[in-house]
Amino acid sequence: MCSSQELSLRNLLITISYDGSKFHGWQIQHNALTVQEVFQKALYSILNDKPDIKACSRTDSGVHAEMFCISTKISHPIPCIRLKAALNSHLPESVVVLDVKEVNDDFHARYNAKGKRYIYKVLNRCERDPFYTGRALHYRYDIDVELLNKASKSFIGTHDFTSFCTLDKREKGDFIRTIYDFNVKKTGDIVEFTVEGNGFLYNMVRIMVGTLLAINEGKIKPDAIPGIINAEARDMAGPTAPPQGLYLNKVFY
């Protein structure tokens, strides 16, 4: 429980949700608006302090989050329910705080995460839909959901996912990740690619989706994914799907 009388350092877990189409990703940049920037400004306006914040992940420009977790230690006695309301009054409409609660002193939003679920949304019809602009990939070709759902199962398991990673300075060392589940389903005009794993490399989900769409178009064979994984070569996989369809859906603790 949060106490307005407690003046010692408190470790808070803050859960937010945001429309990434308004931002250039989570992490602060010098020349572009990010979610971290608006969140830190809102927090400062309430606490008159700039506590260090730890994020569960980093999302790229245009990527959304239905559940994004932040941990931070503060000495301010403001109760959690009041901090939630205050943050929501200072944040833009594209960002909302869903929950604020006290956690153990050693809790870390990133390192204590046991896994994540991502959903990639595709608007699968000929016509554009203005209500999905910036929130789903518009894809005109018919999607063979049964074919792609079957192919996606090859991602499940513990593998070196070098072939499904954009290599840059943020990716060093271990490229082994475990995928718990992957499925593809269609509801109306929306096709959702849902993947759960213990962790994800830079652009990993978007490259997985791009590879499945390449299979849909006949550019990659349906049974090729195991070989692409074993090749450990980015050029063997499909293209990186655009960011607007990607949602961080859930973080598991």
N, C-alpha and C positions, 0 to 999 in steps of 0.2 A: 504493500500500500504506500501511496505517496503521502508525505506529511508536510504540512506547511511550517511545522516547527523544526524540521530537520535541516540543519545548516551544514552538515558534513557533505563531502563530495558524493554526489549521487550519479549512478550510471543509468542512463535512460536508453530504452529501445524505442525509436520513433519509426512508425510505419507510414509511408506515404504512397500516393499514386499520382501519375502524371501523364499528360499528353505530350509525347516527345516531339511532335511536329512543330512545337513552339520553340524548341531549344536545340542547341548544338551539343547534345549529349549531357551526361551528368557532370563530368569533371570540369572544374574552372579553367577557362581559357582567357587569354588576354584581350582578344578582339571579337568575342562572340558570347552571346547570352547562354548560360547553362543552368541546369536545375540546381546544382550545388550553390551557384552564386545567389540565386533568389532565395534559397532555403537559408543560407548563412546570413543574408541580410535581414530576413524575417526574424531569425533567432537573435541576432544582435539588437534589433529594435525592441525586443522584449526583455532580454537579459542585460543589455548594455555591456556585453562581454562576447568574446569570440572563442568559445571552447573548440577544441579539436574534435572533428567529426570523422567517424569511420563508416564507410559505406559498404553494403553487402556486395556491390558489383560496380562496374562501369558500363553505362549504356552509351552507344554512339549517337551521333546526330540523327534525329528523326525516329529513334527507337523509343517505344513506350514502356511504361511499367504500371501494371495493375497492383503489384505489391513490391515495394522497394524499402529496404530496411537500413536504418542509420543508428549507430550507437554514439553517445556523447556523454561526457562527465561534466556535471555542473554543480555549483555550490548554492545556486539560487533556490530558495524554499518553495517556489511556485508549485502548487499541486499539479499532477499530471493532466487532469481534466481541464484545468484552466490554461495550461501550456498548449494543449491541443487547440482549444478555442482561439487563443491568442495568435498562434501560428496561422491558423486558417483565415483569420481576419487580416493578416499581413501578406499572405501569399497570393499570387495571381490565380485566376480561376482555373488555369491549366494544371495547377498543383494542389493537392489536398492531403491533409494529415488524417489518416484513418485511426491511428491509435498511438498513445504514449504510455509507457509503463516503466517502472523501475525493474532492473535486472541485477544479477550478481555483479560484483565489482570487476570480475575478470571476463565478463562477457564482451565479445567483439563481433560486430555485425557481419564481418567477412569471414573471419577464421572459425567462428562457431557454426557457420552454415553447413548443414549436412548434404544439401543438394538444392537444385533449382529446377523449376519447370518453365519452359518457354513455349509460347504459342506463336506460330506464324500464320497470318490471315491473308487469304487470297480471294479477291472478288473475281469469280469465274463466270463471266458473261461478256457478250459483245460490247454492250454499252457501258460507258463510265457511270459511276454513281457519285454525285457531288458529296454525299454524306459519308463516303468512304475515302475521299481524297485525303491523302496523308495518313490514312489509318489502315489501309490494306493495299496489297499489290493488285493492280488491275491486270488480269491475265485472260486473253481472249480465246486461247485454244481450249478445247474440251479437255478436262482432266480425268484420266482414268484412275479414280480413287482406289479401286481394288488393286490395281497394278502397283501403285505407289505405296499403298499401305503394306503390301507384301514386301516390296523392296526395302522399305524403311526398317524392317526388322533386322536387317544385316548390320545396322548400327549398334544394336543392343549388345552389351558386353563390355569388357575392359580391353581397350585398344590404344595403340599409338595413333593419334588423330592429326599427325603432321599434314596429311593430305587435305585436311579440312580446317586449315588455319592460315590466316594471313600473317605472314612472318614480319614482325617489326620489333622495335626495341623493347616492347612490353612482353614479348614472348621469348622466354629463355628457359633452357633446361628441360624439364619434364613435360612431355606432350601426351602422357598417358591419362586418359579419362575413362570413367565408367558410365555408360548409358543404361539406365534402368528400363526405359520404355520409350517407344516411338510409335505414333499412330497418325493416320491421315483419315479425316472424315469430312463429309460434305453435308451442310444444312442449308437448303435453299441455294442461293448463289455464292455462299461463302464456304471455301475449303480451308480447314484448319489442320496445320501440321503441329502436333504436340509432342514435345520431347522432354524427358526428365533425365537428369544425370547428377553425378556428384560434383561436377564442375564443367566449365566450358572455356575453350580457347577463344582468342580474338576472331570474330566473324564465323565461328564454328557452326552455329545454327543456320546462319544465312547461307553458308556454303553447302551444308547438308540439303537445305531446301532447294538451292540452285541446282544441285546434282540431281535431285528427284525430278525437278521440272525438266531437266535435260533428258532424263529417262523418259518422261512423258512425251517429249518431242522426238524420240527415237535417236537422239544424238549420243546417248550412252546406253549400253545394254542393261536390261533390268537386273541381271545377275552380276553386274560389274562391281558393286560396292565392296565386297570383301577384297577383291584384287586392288582396288583403289586405296583401301586402308593399308594393305600390306606394302604398297609401293612407297608410302611415306613421301609423296611428291605432290605438291599443290597443283601442278599443271595436269594431273590425272583426273582431278575432280571437276565438277561443273562450275559455272560462274557463281559469284556471290550475289544472292538475291538482294534487291533493294531494301533499305532499312525500314520503310514505312509500315511493312506488314508485321514487324517483330514486336512482341510483347513479353516482358519479364512477368510471368503470371503468378508465380509463387516461390517463396524462399522457405526452405525446410530447416528447422532448428531442432 
